[in-house]
Amino acid sequence: MKPLRITITAFLIAILSAFSLSATSAQSWYCKREKEHRRPCIEPDMTYITEENGFFLGNDPEDKVIYLTFDAGYENGNVARILDTLKKHNAEGAFFILENLINRNPELVTRMKDEGHLICNHTAKHKDMTKLSESEIEAELHALETLYAERIGGELAPFYRPPEGKFDRKSLATAKKCGYYTAFWSLAYADWDNDKQPNPETAKKLLCDHIHSGAVLLLHPTSKTNADILDALLTTWEAEGYRFGSLNEFITEDCLTASASEKGLPAIRAGNPDSMKIALTFDDGPHPKKTDRFLDLLEKYDIHATFFVIGENVSYYPKPLKRAVSLGHEIGNHTYHHVLLSKISEKEALEEIHSTEDIILKTTGYMPKLLRPPEGAYTEGALQTASDSGYQVVLWTVDSRDWENISAEKVVQNVEKNIHGGSILLFHDYTGKHSLEALEILIPRLKAKGYEFVTVSELLK
């Protein structure tokens, strides 16, 4: 029996070694397609991706949602067609782009941004990130961020996709350190070779046969086949009851840093679910005209809300903020320049928080004690910095997605299907074309259902 024990021990050591190596050596992402619309699983040696803010599939198997993602390195006429179809269906896409697309087709990237799509990081030059050092990985990610800011304006969405799906723990950990969530996929097919395009009917059947709840679908928008069939695909899936979600849903639910919460510094996402109290919150104001319109609406229904304001906007438009305070609304801190706290140092985060606090206090005499990180992105260090400064970090339960400039009806649907007692509702009083119209519908409906609107601080008592 002794030789048998040695053999078994050696076998177990080999297995454990293989799992250990898989997290440190390069791997290529692969997700086997399942029949009968079953949700796919990944190999055990890839499950560590979740520890580094990686994801490939929606969390709720009952939620018939599809996340449309596109790897876009260049334009050949088909990317614009894809955008046309997404606009027709009012569907959000996440475009993982390279510097080449920004340099050659900045107007196309601007269109993506203006039409409410997420512009995400696919690195600057499409290098194999597993062959780079940590500093080289950071340089690839930051180079695209800088170019985007200079040529398009603003910040990339906090999502990264490894070129060709090649990854290892080091590259994922580095992306996480830079404030990114790594988006893999649960469904894809061979659509990338423009000289060997799949037959449209075959491609459509393959995708429809294997679509599933929570699917993160990877398509290449340069594919003529994809441009030809996307309208039919979206029409079919809509008829089957699917909705088209945003990758931001992954941030608000499961991808936010949890380690700080384990240390007793929770970021609040909701109040007591057994209560009928809910909190209405607004981000990014004050706006010179829109904020007053929201204040009029809230006064009409005798509602108090919480406004998370940007310090720079307060300096430009102090009057709406003064009015909000005079009407009894709660004011929260949303940083001075709307920077992602996950991408700056703790010292810089402290400056952002204190500068906003100072201008709110100087303008209104109000001392804010709630902080909402822009886009809900933060690190353990930023959370500790906020706590040390006397702030409670507040996220949200229900994202109205009004910032996508979707119709009032869509905003109402987003809220009504997700709301429950204790919910914190996220709206925007600076962006969002149809937010006011949607709230005109929602407020009386929710009141009729027995919900009571309170400020966030009242919700948390």
N, C-alpha and C positions, 0 to 999 in steps of 0.2 A: 504493500500500500504506500510505502514511502515515496517511490518514484511518481505515483499518481498524485500525491500531495504536492510534490515539487512542480509537476506539470500544471496542476490547477492554479497554484500560486503564481507561476510564471505567466499563465494565461491572464489572470486577473491584473497582474502588474502591467502586462501589455495593453489591456483594455484601458486601465486608468491612465497610462502614459499617452495613449491615443487621444483620450478626451482632453488631457492637459495640453498636448501639442496643438490640438485643434483650435484652442483659444489663442494661441500665440503664433501659429503658422498661418500662412495665407489660405483663404478659402474662397470658393466661388459660390455665390448665392444660387440656390436651387430650391424650387418649391413644386412638388409633384402635383399635377392636375388630378382632381378627383372627379368621379362620375356622380351623376344624380344630384348635382349642386351641393355636394358635401364640402364643408370647409376643410382646407388642406392643413396638414401638420408639417413641421420641419424636423430635420434630423436632430437627435439629442445633442450632438456636438455643436449645434448652432444656437441652442436656446439661450446662451449667455448674451446674445445681442440685446435682450431686454434690460440687462444690467447696465448697458451703455446707452440707454435711451433709443434703442432700435425697435422697430415694429414692422410688421408685414401684413397684419390682418386686424379688422375691427374687433372690438372686445365682445360685443353683444351678439350672439348667434341669432337672436330673434329680430334684430334690427336689419331690415332689408335695405342696406346702404351700400353704395359703390363709390369708391374714391378713384377719380380719374386722374392719372398721373402720366406725364409725357417727358421723355428725355430728348431735349432739343438742342442740338449742336449747331445747326445751320438751317437755312431756309431754301426750299426748292419749289415754292409755290403751294405746297400742301399744308404747311403750317397755318397759313392764312385761312385756308379752307376749313381746317380743324377749328379755328377760332370762330369762324362763321357759324359752324354747327353748334358749338358750345353756347354761343349767344342766342341762337334760335331756341335752345332748350333751357336757357337760364341755368346752365350747369357750370359749376366752378371746376377748373382744372388746376393742377399743380405742375408747373413747367420747370424742370431741372435743366438749367442752361449752362453754356460754356461762354468764355470771353469772346469767342469767334462770333456768336450770334449778336452780342452787344455791339461789337465793332463793325460788323457788316450790315446788320439790320436793326439799328436802335429803334426805329419807328415801330417795328414789330413787337419788340420787348415792351415799349411804351404802351402799345395797344393792349398787350396782355395785362399789364398793370392797371390801365384805365378801365378795363372791362371786368375787373374784380378777381382776376386769377392770382394764385400764389406764384411768385417768382423765387425759385429755390436754387440751391448751390449744387452743381454737378462738377465742381472744381473749375479752375481757370483753363487748364490745358488737357484735361482728360487723361491724367497720368494714373498709373497703377499705384494707388496710395499705400499698398502693402510693402512697396519697395523704397518708400521714402522715410526719412527720419521724422521725428515729431515736429521739429522746426520747419521742415520742408512741407509737411502736411498742412501746418498752420499757414504757411506762406501761400499755398495753393488756394486755400479757402478764403484767406483775407484779400488776395489779389482780385478775386471775382467780386468780393464785397466792395472794394475800393472803386473798381471800374464801374460797377452798377451805380454807386452813389454819384460818381462824377458824370456819367453819360446819361443816366435815366433819372436819378434822384431818389432818395429814400434808402431803405434798408431791405435786404433780401429777407424772405420768410425764413424762419429758423429750422429749415429742413435740408438735409444733405443726402445725396445718393452716390454711393461709390461707383466710379467708372467701371463699366463691364461687370458690376456686381462683385468685384474682388474686395475682400476685407479681411481684417484680423482684429484682435482685441485692441492692439495699440492704435490703429487708425480710427476705430470707433470711439475709443476713449478720448483721443485727441479731438475728434469732432465734437464730442460731448463737452469737453473742456472749453471749446470755442463757442458753446451755446447752441449746438445743433442737435436735432433728433434725426437719426438715420432711418430713412424710409426705404425699406425693401419692397417686395411685392408678393402677392399671392396668386396672381394670374398674369401670364404674358405668353407671347408666341413669337415665332421667327419672322418678324416684320421689318427688320432693319436694313436688309440688303436691297437697295433700289434696283439692282439688276436681276433680282430673283423674287419679285413680289408675289405673295400668295394669291391664289384665286379668291376673289371677293366672297363668293358664296361659301367656299370652304372655310375661309377665315371667320366669317360671320357665324357659321354653324359651330365651329370650334369654341368661340368665345361664349356663345349663348348656351352651349351644352355644359360649360364648366363654370359659368358665373355662380357666385355664392354670396351669402350675406356677409357683409364686412369686407368684400373684396377690395384689395388695393391693386388696381389694374394698371399695368405698365404698357403703354403704347408709344411708338415712335411717330411723331407728327410729320416726319418727312416721308412716311409711307403713303404711296398713292392708294393702296388698298384701304388703309385706315381712313383716309380722307373720303374715299368712295362709300364706305360702309358705316361710318360713325353715326350719321343721322338715323339710319335704320336701326342700329344697335340701341341708341338711346330711346328711340320711340318704342321698341320692343320692351326694353327693361322698365320704362315708365308704365307701360300697360300691365306689366307683371307686378307692379307695386313697389319697385325699387325707387329710392331717392338717391341723389348725387350729393355726397357729403364733402366736407372740407378737411384737409389734413390737420387743421387747427383743432379739430375734435380730439385728436390724440394728445395734444398738449393739455387741454383743459381737464382731461379725465385721468390719464395714467402716466404721462411722461414727465410731469413736473417733479422736480427734485424732492425726494422723500426723506433723505437723511436728516435734514434739519427738523422735520416733524418728529422724527424718532428721538430727537434731543429735547423735545418739549417746546418747540417753536413752530406750532402749526400755522399753515396758511389757511385761512377760513374760506370754505367753499359754500357753506349753507348753514342755516339755523336749525331749529328743532323741527324735524319732519312731521311730528305729531301736531304741530301748530298750524293754524291757517294764516299765519303772518308771512308776508313776502316783502322783499326789499327791492325797490326799483333804483338802479344805479346808472349813471351817465359818465362816460369817459371823454377825455380830450378837449373839453371846453376850457374857458368860456368862448363862445362864438359871438361876434358882434351883433348878429340878428337872431340866429336860431335858438340860442339859449333862452332868450326872453319869450320865445314862442312856447318852449317847453314849460317855462315857469307859469305862463298864462294857463296852459292846460292843467298843470298840477294844482294851481289855485282854484280852477273851475271845479275840480273833483275833490278839493280839500285833502290833498295828498302831500306828504313830505317824502323827499327822495334824497339820495346821496350822490353828490357830484365829485368825481375824481378829476381834478383840474391839473392842467399843464402850466407850470410856472411862467413860461414864456408867454403863453396866451393871456395869463392874468395881467402881465405887464402891458400888453397891448389893449386888452378889453376889460378893464376893472369894473365897469358899471354893472354888467350882468351878474358878476360874482357878488357884488355888494347887495344887489337886489335879492339874490338867492339866500344870502345870510339873513337879510331882513325878514324874509318870509318863513324862516325857521328850518331851512333845508340844511342837511349835513354836508360838510366839505371834506374831501379826502385828497391826499397827495398822489399825483401821478407822474412825478419827476419834473424837472425843469425843461428838458429838451426832448422828452419822450424817447429816451434811449433804453435799449434792452439791458437790464441789470445783469443779465447772464454774460454780457460781452464787455463789461467794464470792471475796473478794479474796485475793491471795497472802498478805497479812498475816494474814487470818482463817484461811486454810488452815494456815499455820505454827502458829498458836495451837491449832487442832484437833489437829494432829499431835503437838505437844510436850505438850499437856495429857494426851493418851492415853499417850504414852511415859512421862510422869512417874508416872502412877497405876499403870501396869503394873510399873514399876521399884520403886516404893514398896511395892506389894502382894506382889510375888514375887521381887524382885531380878533379874528377867529383863529384858534390854535388847532390844526388838524392832528388827529391821532390814528387815522387809518391810511394805509398805503396800498395802492394797487400797482404792481409792476406792469409797465407797458407790455402788451401782448401776453401777460401772464408768465413771463420768462424771468427766472431768478436762479440764484445759486444759494448754497448753504451760507456762504459768506455774506451775501447780500441780505439774506433773511436775518442773520445775526446782527448785521449793521442796523437794519430797521428796528429790530427789537431793542438794541442798545440805545437807540434814539427815542424810544418810547412809543413805537408804532406797532400796530397789529396789521399784518398783511392780509388783504382781502382779495379773493379771486371771485369766482361766480359759479352758479349752478347751471344757469340757462343762458346760452349765448343767442341773442336774437338774430345775429348775423346781419344786422342792419347796415354794417359797414361795407357789405358786399354790393350795396345799392340795388338790392332785390326789391320786388314789389311789396307793397304793404301786406297783401294777402300771404305772401311767403313768410314775411316776418311774423305775422300772426300765427301761422302754422308752426313755425319753429318754436315759438313760446308755448303754445297750447299743448303740443304733444310732449313737452318735456317738463312742464311746471308741476310742482307739488308743494306741500306745506314746507315753509322754511327756505324756499328758493331765493337766491340772489339773482336778479335779472340784469343782464348786461345790454345796455343801449349806448348810443353815442349822440351827443348834442352838437358835435362839430361836423362829423361826417354822417352819411346815411341820408339818402334822398327822401325816403318814405317812412322814416321813424315816427314822425309826428302823426302822420295819417294812421299808421299801425296802432299807435297808442290810443288814438281816438276810438278805435274799435276794441282794443284789448281791455282798457281800464274798466269800462262799464260791464263787460262780459265777466271779467275776473271778480269784480265786486259782487255781481249777481250770483256767482258760485260760492260766495262766502269768504273770499280772500280779503285780508286786511293789509293795506300798504303801510309800511313803516320804514324808518331809516335802518341802515345796517346796524348801527349801535343798539337800536331798540330791538332788532331781530335777535341779537346775540345775548340779550339780558337773560 
